[in-house]
Amino acid sequence: MFRRLALPLITKCWVNTKYLQVRHLEVAIVGAANHIGSNLALLLLQNPKITKLNLYDDDDKVRGIGMELDYFSDGPKVVSYSGDNFLPAAVRYANLIVMVARTARKSGQSRQQMLAANAPAVHKLCKVISEQNCDAFLAISTNPINSIVPFASTLMLHYNTYNPFKICGITHIDTARCRTFAGNALNVSPRRLQVPVICGHSEETIVPLFSNLAPCNYSLDSCKADTLTRLLRKAGTEVINHKTGEDSAILCMAWSIGEFVERMLIALSGYETAVHCFSANPHFGTRFFAGPTLVGAQGIVQVCSNLPMSEYETGLLNRSIPVLNKEVCAGESYINVMNEAGKFKRT
């Protein structure tokens, strides 16, 4: 299915990019003062489809970042916002809101600890979006994605603004890494390859489907597929370890989010295209699922289902689903934890 659906769409979109209708697209980056956000802003500055780029962060240094980027003679208008009072203005007219605010992941930190650290920022954003711009597409890169996206969806549901077709977690980095690993193993350029990565976005839930490697004239034996799967699942942790446990992947994350945003802008311009994301999906025995997803001007058009898998991949998925369900439930129920702590604002 991935070969029949995603590749023709991606190829078609690449061909059609030069013919896209001009549309005034506004993008907001929430968390623009951190390393990922500022690098992402620099990448998006080169995108001709964006007419206005809003940078928001609680940290006042975002104003300096915005000022510096606005000095570029080319690219969209850049406006920076800082502080809770200016978050509504930052997202009010955005077509796409990209959430990259996070507490940096450190060595040994559990997913539950990351959820507790990052949930308040997501809560604040969801509340403002519900009040100011519930029609925007919300793309979340804040970890742990397996729990944060269900948490954000539950929040939007409480605020009566939940649209499952306009909220997702960005998992594009998984397929980007997967293409690189496969390209190195096959001694070909990763740009020539497509590999769907499904299920979730944590060490125990990432499931690459090397049996669906495209173009179909390339293939990996089961031994190599197993080795690359282990490498992919440990890739994020390896980066942290090599940075002495103080920081997570920054540059590859910013680049992969930039590639995701590029495809989303094609979709928002009226052309359906395929992205890798984590969204509401009931086809695999869980309420949320990651994989190749068709998106258009009004949001998600079609989620993945019925993907062909090898016996190894099927076993891997079957072991991953219970873990994913547990992490999804942790996110959905975290609203109760915040409510008990008096941190949940219902209105």
PLY file of the C-alpha trace (Angstrom):
ply
format ascii 1.0
element vertex 347
property float x
property float y
property float z
element edge 346
property int vertex1
property int vertex2
end_header
0.00 0.00 0.00
2.81 2.37 0.86
4.35 1.90 -2.58
0.98 2.34 -4.30
-0.09 5.35 -2.23
2.79 7.30 -0.76
5.44 7.15 -3.48
3.23 8.27 -6.41
1.90 11.08 -4.24
5.34 12.22 -3.13
6.65 12.05 -6.70
3.62 13.91 -7.97
4.04 16.60 -5.32
7.71 17.05 -6.12
6.84 17.47 -9.79
3.97 19.84 -9.04
5.83 21.99 -6.52
6.88 24.44 -9.22
3.23 24.86 -10.29
1.70 25.44 -6.87
-0.78 28.26 -6.60
0.47 31.22 -4.58
-1.22 31.24 -1.19
-0.60 33.40 1.82
0.50 30.82 4.38
1.36 31.78 7.92
3.41 29.46 10.13
3.92 29.77 13.89
6.82 28.09 15.71
6.14 27.66 19.43
9.42 27.17 21.26
11.43 29.15 18.72
14.16 30.20 21.17
15.48 26.69 21.78
18.09 25.13 19.51
15.60 23.13 17.46
13.21 26.06 17.09
15.84 28.58 16.00
17.40 26.17 13.48
13.94 25.33 12.15
13.16 29.04 11.78
16.34 29.51 9.73
15.35 26.62 7.45
11.80 27.90 6.98
13.10 31.36 6.14
14.09 29.90 2.77
10.60 28.57 2.01
8.82 30.72 -0.63
5.39 29.37 0.34
5.50 31.12 3.73
4.51 34.79 3.76
4.72 35.29 7.53
6.72 33.37 10.13
5.74 33.87 13.77
8.29 32.95 16.44
7.05 32.44 20.00
8.83 31.49 23.19
8.62 32.19 26.91
12.29 33.19 26.71
12.82 36.83 25.72
15.81 35.93 23.57
13.32 34.93 20.87
13.06 38.64 20.09
16.75 38.73 19.24
16.39 35.63 17.07
13.43 37.20 15.27
15.31 40.47 14.76
18.30 38.64 13.32
16.20 36.57 10.91
14.19 39.60 9.82
17.41 41.20 8.55
17.48 38.68 5.69
16.46 40.40 2.47
14.64 37.33 1.14
12.00 35.17 2.75
8.82 35.77 4.75
8.13 38.52 7.23
9.37 37.40 10.65
7.61 38.51 13.84
8.68 37.39 17.32
6.53 37.14 20.44
7.52 36.49 24.05
5.46 35.80 27.17
2.05 34.29 27.88
0.18 37.47 26.93
1.54 37.33 23.38
0.90 33.64 22.63
-2.62 34.38 21.27
-1.22 36.89 18.78
1.45 34.42 17.68
-1.03 31.69 16.70
-4.23 33.61 15.89
-3.90 33.64 12.10
-1.47 30.77 11.56
-2.38 28.04 9.08
0.18 25.70 10.63
1.34 25.74 14.26
4.52 23.78 14.97
5.09 22.95 18.64
8.79 22.39 19.39
8.89 23.72 22.98
10.37 21.10 25.29
12.54 20.38 28.26
15.66 18.86 26.73
15.81 15.09 27.09
18.69 13.91 29.26
20.34 10.55 29.74
18.32 8.24 31.97
15.17 10.36 31.85
11.97 8.31 31.65
9.06 9.00 29.30
6.85 9.75 32.31
9.33 12.37 33.51
9.37 13.94 30.05
5.56 13.98 30.00
5.44 15.75 33.37
8.04 18.29 32.23
6.47 19.11 28.86
2.73 18.77 29.52
2.26 22.29 30.99
3.57 23.98 27.83
1.33 21.81 25.64
-1.64 22.55 27.91
-1.05 26.29 27.60
-0.83 26.10 23.82
-3.93 23.92 23.39
-5.99 26.29 25.53
-4.94 29.30 23.45
-5.51 27.49 20.14
-8.99 26.48 21.30
-9.78 30.12 22.04
-8.04 31.80 19.12
-7.57 29.50 16.13
-9.14 26.06 16.36
-9.04 25.67 12.54
-5.23 25.65 12.42
-3.27 22.45 11.86
-1.27 21.60 14.99
1.94 19.59 14.49
3.71 18.54 17.69
7.37 17.60 18.01
7.42 17.72 21.82
8.35 14.41 23.45
7.13 11.93 24.47
5.02 12.05 21.29
3.26 8.75 22.08
1.76 10.42 25.17
1.83 14.14 24.33
-0.38 13.87 21.23
-3.11 11.90 23.09
-2.77 14.41 25.95
-3.21 17.36 23.57
-6.14 15.63 21.86
-7.85 15.06 25.21
-7.33 18.72 26.09
-8.89 19.86 22.82
-11.78 17.48 23.44
-12.37 19.10 26.85
-12.33 22.51 25.17
-14.83 21.26 22.53
-12.45 22.03 19.66
-10.96 18.60 18.93
-10.50 17.80 15.25
-8.61 14.50 14.80
-7.76 15.49 11.22
-5.84 18.59 12.30
-3.51 17.39 15.05
-0.53 15.07 14.81
2.90 14.28 16.16
5.89 14.76 13.86
7.73 11.44 13.45
9.51 12.37 10.25
12.90 11.99 11.92
12.33 8.23 12.20
11.92 7.74 8.46
14.77 10.19 7.76
17.13 8.16 9.95
15.77 4.94 8.50
16.51 6.08 4.94
20.05 6.99 5.99
20.71 3.62 7.65
19.27 1.76 4.65
21.22 3.92 2.20
24.48 3.25 4.04
23.78 -0.48 4.09
22.97 -0.53 0.37
25.64 2.01 -0.60
23.07 4.27 -2.31
21.88 7.81 -1.65
19.18 7.92 1.07
17.33 10.44 -1.08
16.54 7.65 -3.53
14.87 5.51 -0.86
11.56 5.43 0.95
10.96 3.29 4.06
7.71 3.50 6.06
8.20 3.59 9.83
5.06 2.75 11.81
3.55 2.30 15.27
5.06 4.87 17.66
7.96 7.16 18.48
9.82 5.52 21.36
12.50 2.85 21.58
10.01 0.04 22.12
7.42 1.20 19.58
9.37 2.24 16.46
8.74 -0.37 13.74
10.52 0.19 10.39
9.12 -1.79 7.46
12.22 -2.64 5.44
10.12 -5.18 3.52
8.39 -2.12 1.99
11.68 -0.52 0.94
11.23 1.43 -2.28
12.23 1.48 -5.09
11.49 -2.24 -5.10
14.77 -3.15 -6.83
16.46 -2.58 -3.45
16.11 -5.06 -0.60
17.64 -5.96 2.75
17.90 -9.46 4.17
16.33 -10.26 7.54
19.66 -10.07 9.38
20.40 -6.55 8.11
16.80 -5.49 8.74
17.08 -6.63 12.36
20.40 -4.80 12.84
19.08 -1.57 11.31
15.91 -1.79 13.39
18.00 -1.94 16.56
20.13 0.99 15.36
17.04 3.05 14.55
15.44 2.42 17.93
18.62 3.45 19.74
19.51 6.40 17.49
18.13 9.12 19.77
19.77 7.65 22.88
23.11 7.31 21.07
23.10 11.02 20.23
22.43 11.91 23.88
25.22 9.61 25.06
27.71 11.16 22.65
26.68 14.60 23.88
27.60 13.46 27.41
23.94 13.13 28.39
23.22 16.86 28.33
21.28 17.33 25.11
19.28 15.47 22.48
19.36 15.49 18.68
19.04 19.08 17.48
20.19 19.55 13.89
18.67 16.37 12.45
15.44 17.08 14.35
15.22 20.63 12.98
15.98 19.39 9.46
13.39 16.59 9.61
10.72 18.96 10.97
11.60 21.36 8.16
11.05 18.60 5.60
7.73 17.75 7.27
6.64 21.42 7.19
7.60 21.66 3.51
5.21 18.81 2.69
2.51 20.24 4.94
2.73 23.55 3.07
2.22 21.68 -0.19
-0.89 20.12 1.35
-2.18 23.44 2.69
-1.73 24.88 -0.79
-4.28 22.38 -2.08
-2.19 19.40 -3.16
-2.49 16.10 -1.31
0.84 14.68 -0.19
2.24 12.01 2.13
3.93 12.69 5.47
5.04 10.52 8.37
3.19 11.42 11.54
1.52 10.08 14.69
-2.23 10.66 14.68
-5.61 9.23 15.59
-5.81 5.83 13.88
-8.02 2.89 14.98
-6.77 0.34 12.43
-4.10 -1.37 14.54
-5.83 -1.95 17.87
-4.84 1.37 19.40
-6.34 4.85 19.28
-3.20 6.52 17.90
-0.64 5.22 15.46
2.31 6.47 13.41
2.91 5.87 9.74
2.66 7.28 6.21
-0.35 9.58 6.18
-2.10 11.41 3.35
-2.77 15.08 4.09
-4.56 17.82 2.17
-5.77 21.39 2.55
-8.29 20.42 5.25
-5.93 18.19 7.22
-5.49 14.42 7.35
-7.20 12.68 4.44
-6.16 9.05 4.97
-4.21 7.24 7.68
-2.21 4.08 7.06
-3.80 0.63 7.23
-3.27 -2.88 5.83
0.45 -2.45 5.30
2.21 -5.59 4.02
4.74 -6.86 6.57
7.27 -9.63 6.92
6.93 -12.20 9.70
9.67 -10.41 11.65
7.91 -7.03 11.31
4.55 -8.52 12.31
6.08 -9.95 15.48
7.78 -6.63 16.21
4.50 -4.77 15.78
2.59 -7.22 17.97
5.10 -6.66 20.78
5.03 -2.89 20.31
1.25 -2.35 20.34
0.75 -3.08 24.10
3.58 -0.64 24.91
2.05 2.00 22.64
-1.39 1.52 24.21
0.12 2.03 27.66
1.88 5.24 26.58
-1.28 6.55 24.86
-3.31 5.90 28.03
-0.66 7.70 30.10
-1.14 10.78 27.94
-4.92 10.67 27.92
-5.09 10.26 31.68
-2.49 12.92 32.46
-5.20 15.54 32.34
-6.52 13.97 35.56
-3.07 14.28 37.16
-3.00 17.98 36.29
-6.56 18.42 37.53
-5.71 16.86 40.89
-2.70 19.15 41.15
-4.89 22.15 40.37
-3.03 22.91 37.14
-5.79 22.15 34.64
-7.75 25.16 33.43
-11.08 24.13 32.00
-11.99 27.57 30.69
0 1
1 2
2 3
3 4
4 5
5 6
6 7
7 8
8 9
9 10
10 11
11 12
12 13
13 14
14 15
15 16
16 17
17 18
18 19
19 20
20 21
21 22
22 23
23 24
24 25
25 26
26 27
27 28
28 29
29 30
30 31
31 32
32 33
33 34
34 35
35 36
36 37
37 38
38 39
39 40
40 41
41 42
42 43
43 44
44 45
45 46
46 47
47 48
48 49
49 50
50 51
51 52
52 53
53 54
54 55
55 56
56 57
57 58
58 59
59 60
60 61
61 62
62 63
63 64
64 65
65 66
66 67
67 68
68 69
69 70
70 71
71 72
72 73
73 74
74 75
75 76
76 77
77 78
78 79
79 80
80 81
81 82
82 83
83 84
84 85
85 86
86 87
87 88
88 89
89 90
90 91
91 92
92 93
93 94
94 95
95 96
96 97
97 98
98 99
99 100
100 101
101 102
102 103
103 104
104 105
105 106
106 107
107 108
108 109
109 110
110 111
111 112
112 113
113 114
114 115
115 116
116 117
117 118
118 119
119 120
120 121
121 122
122 123
123 124
124 125
125 126
126 127
127 128
128 129
129 130
130 131
131 132
132 133
133 134
134 135
135 136
136 137
137 138
138 139
139 140
140 141
141 142
142 143
143 144
144 145
145 146
146 147
147 148
148 149
149 150
150 151
151 152
152 153
153 154
154 155
155 156
156 157
157 158
158 159
159 160
160 161
161 162
162 163
163 164
164 165
165 166
166 167
167 168
168 169
169 170
170 171
171 172
172 173
173 174
174 175
175 176
176 177
177 178
178 179
179 180
180 181
181 182
182 183
183 184
184 185
185 186
186 187
187 188
188 189
189 190
190 191
191 192
192 193
193 194
194 195
195 196
196 197
197 198
198 199
199 200
200 201
201 202
202 203
203 204
204 205
205 206
206 207
207 208
208 209
209 210
210 211
211 212
212 213
213 214
214 215
215 216
216 217
217 218
218 219
219 220
220 221
221 222
222 223
223 224
224 225
225 226
226 227
227 228
228 229
229 230
230 231
231 232
232 233
233 234
234 235
235 236
236 237
237 238
238 239
239 240
240 241
241 242
242 243
243 244
244 245
245 246
246 247
247 248
248 249
249 250
250 251
251 252
252 253
253 254
254 255
255 256
256 257
257 258
258 259
259 260
260 261
261 262
262 263
263 264
264 265
265 266
266 267
267 268
268 269
269 270
270 271
271 272
272 273
273 274
274 275
275 276
276 277
277 278
278 279
279 280
280 281
281 282
282 283
283 284
284 285
285 286
286 287
287 288
288 289
289 290
290 291
291 292
292 293
293 294
294 295
295 296
296 297
297 298
298 299
299 300
300 301
301 302
302 303
303 304
304 305
305 306
306 307
307 308
308 309
309 310
310 311
311 312
312 313
313 314
314 315
315 316
316 317
317 318
318 319
319 320
320 321
321 322
322 323
323 324
324 325
325 326
326 327
327 328
328 329
329 330
330 331
331 332
332 333
333 334
334 335
335 336
336 337
337 338
338 339
339 340
340 341
341 342
342 343
343 344
344 345
345 346
